[in-house]
Amino acid sequence: MDISFFIELVKEYGYFSMFVFNWLLLFGLPIPNEVAAAFSGVLTEISYFKPVYAFLSAYLGLVTSNTFAYFIGRSLGHRLLNRLNKTRLNGPISRFSAFLEKHGEWAIAFSFFLPGIRWAMPYVVGANRFPFMRYLMFAYTAGFVWMFIYFNIGRMFPYAYQTILEHLQGFLVLVSVLIVAAALLRYLYSAKFTKK
């Protein structure tokens, strides 16, 4: 990926552009979240940006986009859930909602470390009317840890961070697929014994 375009934007708009990169990921900006977070760290090493301000700009972009997604899910998602509850997906949706109610905080926190799931979780959590303050506590804390890790990967390896992130992202996608497959197998296994 050619990052010269982003470097030009950062030169023009400074810390605000770091906020915007991380905020726009909510709307499908065609770069992985990890790259945007690490890129902010890279800029503190190859340019004049101060690490604390760069980190805060990127982190605020991440958490405000997640909060926005939560409210989109909360205001529009329940209609979709109500429609899906009238289909054969009623069972899985109610089980997921019960799981979210029982283990929701940890599911929210863990989702930040799984590509794809991280993007969808705020919508799902909002659609399930998960309490906002509980969501904030776990999402903002997990987001801080996640941003801290990737921001510092960018700072420690400013010229090799893209290669590192490609390998790491491949590993995290594999972990996400394995978790979804295990959950699906467990569901199918329990559904088989419920019928008997």
Residue pairs with C-beta under 8 A, 6 or more apart in sequence:
1 31
1 35
1 162
3 39
6 17
6 21
6 39
7 43
9 17
10 17
10 18
10 43
10 47
10 49
13 20
14 49
15 49
15 53
15 54
15 57
16 57
18 40
18 43
18 54
18 57
18 58
18 61
19 57
19 58
19 60
19 61
20 61
21 29
21 31
21 36
21 39
21 40
21 58
21 61
22 33
22 36
22 37
22 40
22 57
22 58
22 59
22 60
22 61
22 62
22 65
23 61
23 62
23 64
23 65
24 65
25 31
25 33
25 36
25 62
25 65
25 119
26 65
26 66
26 68
26 69
26 119
29 36
32 115
32 165
32 169
33 62
33 115
33 118
33 119
33 150
34 115
34 150
34 165
34 168
34 169
35 162
35 165
36 58
37 58
37 62
37 146
37 147
37 150
37 151
37 154
38 150
38 151
38 153
38 154
38 161
38 165
39 154
39 161
40 54
40 55
40 57
40 58
40 151
40 154
41 51
41 54
41 55
41 150
41 151
41 152
41 153
41 154
41 155
41 156
41 158
41 161
42 154
42 155
42 158
42 161
43 49
43 54
43 154
44 50
44 51
44 54
44 154
44 155
45 154
45 155
45 158
46 158
51 155
54 151
55 147
55 148
55 151
58 147
58 151
59 143
59 144
59 147
62 143
62 146
62 147
63 139
63 140
63 143
66 122
66 139
66 143
67 122
67 136
67 139
69 122
69 123
69 126
70 122
70 123
70 125
70 126
70 132
70 135
70 139
71 126
72 123
72 126
73 122
73 123
73 124
73 125
73 126
73 127
73 128
74 126
74 127
74 129
74 132
75 126
76 127
77 123
77 124
77 126
77 127
77 128
78 127
78 129
80 127
81 93
81 127
81 128
84 90
84 93
85 93
85 94
92 187
95 187
96 124
97 128
99 107
100 107
100 124
100 125
100 128
100 130
101 128
101 130
104 125
104 130
104 134
104 138
105 134
105 137
105 138
106 138
107 121
108 121
108 125
108 130
108 135
108 138
108 139
108 142
109 138
109 139
109 141
109 142
110 142
111 117
111 118
111 121
111 142
112 118
112 121
112 139
112 142
112 143
112 145
112 146
113 142
113 146
113 172
114 172
114 175
114 176
114 179
115 169
115 172
115 173
115 176
116 173
116 176
117 176
118 146
122 135
122 139
125 135
126 135
150 165
153 161
153 164
153 165
154 161
157 164
